[in-house]
Amino acid sequence: FSWIGLQWSEVIPVTSVHGGLSLGEPLVFQWLAQMAWGTLPTGYDLYLHPLAYAGWVGVFITGLNLIPIGQLDGGHILYALVRTKAHMIATATLIAAVAAVMYFGYWGWSLMLFLLFLMGPRHPPTADDSIPLGLGRTILGWLALAFIIIGFTPQPFAG
């Protein structure tokens, strides 16, 4: 959806008023826009097609859900990869998120942090934690967690 939506988007002068919403740009979205349009001239930006907005939301929600804390999908993946060490990593991630919100002033994340605190960083054990994942699933798990780096943006709605 992101790729097709970006193909259907338009390059417009920044001074144009289209009433659009300014979105933060996850790295994967930046790369797709670069592949679709190349480097935009100074003073121009992309006016996103609605399908590109839908793709952006999908990328952002996926990145958000892969945060390695508790019952989020990232928490499940982290627990499968490192088992009991997941609690320590998830707690550190939650503390780092609180610190980032306070340091950078990303106060819009306060509700999400509150919900993560209610949920807690601990992942419950599985029915049988002794079953190994195997090399293929381990690689896939780390690649899935790495998507956070390219799919998440701390400021989803830019100024």
C-alpha positions as CSV (number, residue, x, y, z in Angstrom):
1,F,0.0,0.0,0.0
2,S,2.8,2.4,0.8
3,W,4.6,1.8,-2.5
4,I,1.4,2.1,-4.6
5,G,0.2,5.1,-2.6
6,L,3.6,6.8,-3.0
7,Q,3.4,6.2,-6.8
8,W,0.0,7.9,-6.9
9,S,1.2,10.8,-4.8
10,E,2.1,14.2,-6.2
11,V,5.2,16.4,-5.9
12,I,4.0,19.9,-5.0
13,P,5.7,23.2,-3.9
14,V,5.9,23.5,-0.1
15,T,4.1,26.8,-0.4
16,S,1.0,25.1,-1.9
17,V,-1.9,24.7,0.5
18,H,-3.6,21.3,0.3
19,G,-4.6,21.1,3.9
20,G,-2.6,18.0,4.4
21,L,-1.4,16.5,7.6
22,S,2.4,16.5,8.1
23,L,3.6,13.0,9.1
24,G,6.8,11.9,10.7
25,E,8.7,9.6,8.4
26,P,9.9,6.2,9.4
27,L,13.1,5.2,7.5
28,V,11.3,2.5,5.4
29,F,8.8,5.2,4.2
30,Q,11.7,7.6,3.4
31,W,13.4,4.8,1.4
32,L,10.2,4.0,-0.5
33,A,9.6,7.7,-1.3
34,Q,13.2,8.0,-2.5
35,M,12.8,4.9,-4.7
36,A,9.5,6.3,-6.1
37,W,10.4,9.9,-6.6
38,G,14.2,10.3,-6.2
39,T,15.5,13.4,-4.4
40,L,12.9,16.1,-4.4
41,P,14.0,19.6,-5.4
42,T,14.4,22.2,-2.7
43,G,11.0,23.7,-1.8
44,Y,9.0,20.7,-2.9
45,D,7.4,17.9,-0.9
46,L,5.1,14.9,-1.5
47,Y,1.4,15.4,-1.3
48,L,0.4,11.9,-0.2
49,H,-2.4,9.9,-1.9
50,P,-4.9,8.4,0.6
51,L,-3.4,5.0,-0.1
52,A,0.0,6.3,1.0
53,Y,-1.5,7.5,4.2
54,A,-3.0,4.0,4.8
55,G,0.4,2.5,4.1
56,W,2.1,4.9,6.5
57,V,-0.4,3.9,9.2
58,G,0.3,0.2,8.6
59,V,4.1,0.8,8.8
60,F,3.7,2.9,12.0
61,I,1.3,0.5,13.8
62,T,3.5,-2.5,12.9
63,G,6.6,-0.7,14.3
64,L,4.6,0.3,17.4
65,N,3.4,-3.3,18.0
66,L,6.9,-4.6,17.7
67,I,8.2,-2.7,20.7
68,P,9.7,-5.5,22.8
69,I,7.6,-5.1,26.0
70,G,5.2,-7.5,27.7
71,Q,2.2,-8.6,25.6
72,L,2.9,-6.6,22.5
73,D,4.0,-8.7,19.6
74,G,7.6,-7.5,20.1
75,G,7.4,-8.7,23.7
76,H,6.3,-12.2,22.4
77,I,9.2,-12.3,19.9
78,L,11.7,-11.1,22.5
79,Y,10.6,-13.7,25.0
80,A,10.8,-16.4,22.4
81,L,14.4,-15.3,21.6
82,V,15.9,-14.7,25.0
83,R,13.4,-16.3,27.4
84,T,13.8,-15.1,31.0
85,K,16.2,-12.3,30.0
86,A,13.3,-10.7,28.2
87,H,11.9,-9.2,31.4
88,M,15.2,-7.3,32.0
89,I,15.3,-6.0,28.4
90,A,11.6,-5.0,28.4
91,T,12.0,-3.2,31.7
92,A,15.1,-1.3,30.3
93,T,13.1,-0.5,27.1
94,L,10.2,0.9,29.1
95,I,12.6,3.0,31.3
96,A,14.4,4.3,28.1
97,A,11.0,5.2,26.6
98,V,10.0,7.2,29.7
99,A,13.4,8.9,29.7
100,A,13.0,9.7,26.0
101,V,9.5,11.2,26.5
102,M,10.8,13.3,29.3
103,Y,14.0,14.4,27.6
104,F,12.7,15.1,24.2
105,G,9.2,16.3,25.3
106,Y,7.2,13.7,23.4
107,W,4.3,14.1,25.7
108,G,1.9,12.6,23.2
109,W,3.3,9.2,24.2
110,S,2.2,9.5,27.8
111,L,-1.0,7.5,27.4
112,M,0.9,4.7,25.6
113,L,3.5,4.6,28.4
114,F,0.7,4.5,31.0
115,L,-0.9,1.5,29.2
116,L,2.5,-0.2,29.0
117,F,3.0,0.3,32.7
118,L,-0.5,-1.2,33.4
119,M,0.3,-4.1,31.2
120,G,3.7,-4.5,32.7
121,P,7.0,-5.4,31.0
122,R,6.9,-9.1,32.1
123,H,5.9,-11.8,29.6
124,P,4.3,-14.9,31.0
125,P,6.1,-18.2,30.4
126,T,5.0,-20.4,27.6
127,A,3.6,-23.9,28.0
128,D,7.1,-25.3,27.4
129,D,10.0,-22.9,27.4
130,S,12.5,-25.6,26.8
131,I,11.7,-26.1,23.1
132,P,14.4,-24.3,21.0
133,L,13.4,-22.0,18.1
134,G,15.9,-23.2,15.6
135,L,18.2,-21.0,13.5
136,G,15.7,-19.9,10.9
137,R,13.1,-18.7,13.5
138,T,15.8,-17.1,15.5
139,I,17.0,-15.1,12.5
140,L,13.4,-14.2,11.6
141,G,12.7,-13.1,15.2
142,W,15.7,-10.7,15.3
143,L,14.8,-9.4,11.8
144,A,11.2,-8.7,13.0
145,L,12.5,-6.8,16.0
146,A,14.8,-4.8,13.8
147,F,11.8,-3.5,11.9
148,I,11.3,-1.1,14.8
149,I,14.3,0.8,13.7
150,I,13.0,1.3,10.2
151,G,9.2,1.4,10.8
152,F,8.8,3.5,13.9
153,T,9.0,7.3,14.3
154,P,9.0,9.0,17.7
155,Q,7.1,12.0,16.3
156,P,4.3,10.5,14.1
157,F,2.7,13.8,13.5
158,A,5.3,16.5,12.7
159,G,4.8,20.2,13.4
